[in-house]
Structures are given as structure tokens and as C-alpha cells.
Amino acid sequence: MEESRRNKLRHPGSRLLTCFAGVFFLCIYASLPLAALEVDIFVSSFEIATGEPVVISFTIHGSEPASTSLTEPIIPESFIPSSSRKELTQLESSGVFSGVRSRATRITREWIPSEKGNFSLGPFTISSETESVTLPPVYITVVPATQAEYSALRWGLADGEAKNGRPLRIMLEGMFDGEQESIICAAPENALLSTVSVSAGTASAPVATDTGWITLAVYDWTPLAEGNVNLPSAILEYTTASGAVRKIASQNRTVVVQASAPVSGQTPVPRILGKAFTPVPSAPAEKLVAAGSVSISLEGLPSYFASSLSSVPWKAGNYARILHALRVAEYTHLFPSRYRIVRHAAEESLFLGETLEVPPAAWKFWCVTGFAALLFLSLLLRLAGAFYPVLRGLSFIGFSVSLLLAIFAVYVYTRDILPAGVVTGGALLTVPEPSSTVIETLAEGRTVHIQRTAGDWLFVSTDSSLEGWLPASSVLQYTIMEQDK
């Protein structure tokens, strides 16, 4: 029996199968890339003093700058970005191939630490065309500067609380021994920053009270978000008495930003108005005449609602109000098709194009309530099925319907995540300032999603997927968010 098994193993078919398997795996191995990207990394120093720059440079062999990128690494907040470069360079080979030049891309990053401690920078991911390589983090130790070279940069605040969307005067204070050269202070995320041309010590500029600190610059800082918000990161470049050029970064400082109330005399963000217009039963309710001799039929709408609309002239200045009323009715009714038909006709007559669809929000309550009731009833039927088998089938039907209601409820809620409104017209701006760059001029009746608020301004996304700022008074909100309830 043992001899027979050995003969089977020596069969020519087995050898041929083994050969084919070897060739197959050899082809797979040959198709794999021979090597990943070749990257050299240079770190200026692994132990530096506060205020001294740390430079990390990456040299990617055989790559072009246009197709090479560095994914933003994880950097501690106390490391302030100072400079960034990406350039094409020539590398000269050594040894046997001495004198042979090759092309490479060099990416350089510079940071200035403002606090002492042990820090990790990275990991760094380099990508070039279809290849990428991830390099491990770089560990840097930051020690305090010597007494002779001590310098620091910090932020001072004027009296008053930080309010969302309201400017707050801040000053940049410095302590250093040398001559000031330049200050770099870019506007941070979720905030505006403008320079104030005042002299230190004047009534409009805060004054540094601590001995040795001097005021270098004054800004108006306007936060656009609530909660804990970081002040900007600033870098000062100065020349010491010995002629050396040094840089220092501002210390991190977080400010608690509170919600701001609307300015007195201005209308806050409009909410649901219910019946947007006072019913006038005696007014004609047959038609609402649109611009360009286009008629919009109001037949099929409730008499009180049609009367309300027909009592308002269909002209510029009222388009947004009428479309807002139609959207409110469509949003709050279980069967809103009649309102939707009129709204579509009105928007078409204004040549608004594709606008935001109104979610079937009126079904939220009934979906959730129906799901809970059917689920409870199905459980009872399931228990009763132990005595009456026919009830088991009914419990299965109840479970199926409750599941469909749950799916529909999820669909409705996901369609109504962001508040939406109708625009009364105006310019969509890059930043919340009247003199800002105009992204697009919005026609009356256009629709927007409200992403966030900042004082009397709204950051919105339009029905054409553009994003920018609008005054809150120019948006009529027609949705009801959960927090508004």
C-alpha cells in the first residue's frame, strides 16, 4: 500500500501540475513593482530651542514637482508653519556613475516651535503619480532658549467678550532684543483678521502692561464660530545686535467665543411663519399672474391659502415671500403635491432653473409613531401566536411594515439635515463683509442650505453647489430643525 502511494506522487501529471504552478507564481512575482519611491529625508536638528526654526526636507528621486505631493502631516499646535517650498533639483551621482545627473523633486517645510517639550511630527506620506510611500514620524526635542537669547511673542485682548460674528480688538506683543524686520500673520480658519493702523499706547490700541513687552501690531479679529477658538498664529522676524536673523512664533491662546445677539433694529433669521399672509376671503383666488404674461393656476389649493397668495401682487419684491409661503405649505402637509405644482410653475416663470426640493418633513412624526406602534403590536401578536397560530402571520406582516416605516423615516430625516431658505436677492460673498468679493449674484427666489451662522451672517450653499456668505435678513427659512422645536 505504501509503495502504491509513492508511485502516485511520481506520476508525470503531478510533475506537470507543479511546473505550471511554479510558472504561474513566477509571473505574478514579475508583475509586482520592483521598488517603491526613493525618498531621502533631511532634518535640520532633532534638538532645538524655542524660537529656532526646524526644517525638514524630502528629496524624491526621479519625480516631477507637478505630479509629486506631500500629504499634510500631523503637526503639534505649538509648531507654527513658517515656510513651504517645492522645487525641481538636479542630483549628481557618486562612485562608478560619478558625474551622472538625475532629476528629483525637493519638498521643504519649516516650523517654529513656541513651547518646550518632546514632540512628534508626522508620519509623512509622499505621493508621485501612482506610487506613494509613508515615512515614520520625526521626534523633536524643544528646550527653553538661553537667557541671553530669550524672546517671546504673545496675544493680548482688549476689554470685552468675544462674540460670534463681532470684531474683537487684539494686539501682538513681543519681547526680544533686536530690530524688528517683518510680521507674518495670516487669517486663521473660521475667523476674519484686519490690520488696525494705530500706534501703541493710543486710546484705540491696548497697551502691554507687563515690563519688557511692547506692542508690535493691532488687529480686529472676527470669529465665525462659537466655542473654543484659537487666536491667529503670528511669526516675527528680527535682527539681533550681532546681525543674526531670528524668527519667533506666537504662543498658542484659545478664546471662548459666545453666541451674539442680532444687532438692534435688524430682523433675526426668519423662522417658520405658518400662514405667511393674512387671508383675504374677498380677494380673487383664480389665478396668480406672473411676469411675462405667464399665468399660474391656484385651482385645487385651499381657499384660505389661495386667497392669501392672490392678495399679494406677483412682482419683484414679493417673489421670495410667495415662494416661501408655498414651500412652507409643501413642507408642513402630508400630501403637498398641489402646492408643489404651483411652486414649480412659479419658479419656472422666474427662470430659476433647478432649485432645492422640499423634503417630506410632515411624515417625520407619523413614521416614528407608526413604527413604534406597529413594532409593539407585532410583539404582542408574536406572544399571542403561541396560543393562536394564525396571529404569527399577522405579526410578521406588522414587523415588515414597521421596518418599511423605519427606512422611510431615515430617508426623511437625512433629506432634512440642514436648514433651508428662500433668498430675497443679493450677492453671495466670499467673507461676511459688505465690501467682500462677490461669488455670484443670486436672483430673488433662489434657494440655499444654511451651513452655519455668524452674528447677522449666514454661510450657505446654493442650489448650484456654490458656497458663501449672505446677510441673515435676506434669507427666509422654511424648514423646522429639531433644535427649533
Disulfide bonds with the S-S distance in Angstrom:
none
